[in-house]
Amino acid sequence: MPHVSRVDCSKLKNQEPTQNAFLNALPEPIQQRLFPHMELVEMPLGAVLYEAGEVMRHVYFPTNCIVSLLYVMENGSQAEISVVGNDGFVGMSLLMGGESTTSRGIVQSHGYAYRIVGSRMKTEFNLHGDLLDLALRYAQALITQMAQTAVCNRHHSIEQQLCRWLLLSLDRLKDNHLVMTQELIANMLGVRREGVTEAAGRLHAKGVIDYSRGRIEITDRPKLEAICCECYSVVKSETDRLLPYCPHKINNLAKPI
């Protein structure tokens, strides 16, 4: 199983903490207190950041990767409850005092992230300043995503679930493609692989996606949004309301006025 590994920042000149929208939105004094204690880590596809019930030690801020939060059943089956990308961070339980969670954190899309020891993050959080305000807003946005995912999985077709999943993932990446096998997508959605294969085939026939060797490219995003159920727009609207700092493309990042 792949593992998260520390990276020499001098060898990756294009990586900065401010590529994460949450970190970019923090006032400069907070950035100056936190950034010196952050380390850049590589996040390979399939790497597990934590297991359910484990004490969490770090908070992760993705810059160009995606982390899935999964609920794992006793029989080993699992389903995704939310995705985290450059819009926020992984490790909310540390700030809320729980230290652990019932979900599992796994890298869905390879890339990089900055991480910081949880105790340092909690120290800043407990100052009851701007970090606290932003973190609580992000927590509410994350809860909205979890709740809507549960509704979507119960009431909508696999094709609509796949559309929602693709759109939420793309909003957290710089590109319009994903590297992901249909088997992994099925695990994320908690459905059979055959169902994902059929749904992806229908989207391809409609000219919405191209799929080849584990690479999914979105060829018509407006049509993808039209096919999708209302769940994506609900999550997007609430995220935009709660996190006005958060762009859909990281290259549009700008500090709030």
Stockholm file with secondary structure:
# STOCKHOLM 1.0

chainA/1-257         MPHVSRVDCSKLKNQEPTQNAFLNALPEPIQQRLFPHMELVEMPLGAVLYEAGEVMRHVYFPTNCIVSLLYVMENGSQAEISVVGNDGFVGMSLLMGGESTTSRGIVQSHGYAYRIVGSRMKTEFNLHGDLLDLALRYAQALITQMAQTAVCNRHHSIEQQLCRWLLLSLDRLKDNHLVMTQELIANMLGVRREGVTEAAGRLHAKGVIDYSRGRIEITDRPKLEAICCECYSVVKSETDRLLPYCPHKINNLAKPI
#=GR chainA/1-257 SS CCCCEECCGGGCTTCCGGGSHHHHHSCHHHHHHHGGGCEEEEECTTCEEECTTCCCCEEEEESSCEEEEEEECTTSCEEEEEEESTTSCBCHHHHHTCSCCSEEEEEEECEEEEEEEHHHHHHHHTTCSHHHHHHHHHHHHHHHHHHHHHHHHHHSCHHHHHHHHHHHHHTTSSSSEEECCHHHHHHHHTSCHHHHHHHHHHHHHTTSEEEETTEEEESCHHHHHHHSCHHHHHHHHHHHHHCTTCCSSGGGCCCCC
#=GC SS_cons         CCCCEECCGGGCTTCCGGGSHHHHHSCHHHHHHHGGGCEEEEECTTCEEECTTCCCCEEEEESSCEEEEEEECTTSCEEEEEEESTTSCBCHHHHHTCSCCSEEEEEEECEEEEEEEHHHHHHHHTTCSHHHHHHHHHHHHHHHHHHHHHHHHHHSCHHHHHHHHHHHHHTTSSSSEEECCHHHHHHHHTSCHHHHHHHHHHHHHTTSEEEETTEEEESCHHHHHHHSCHHHHHHHHHHHHHCTTCCSSGGGCCCCC
//
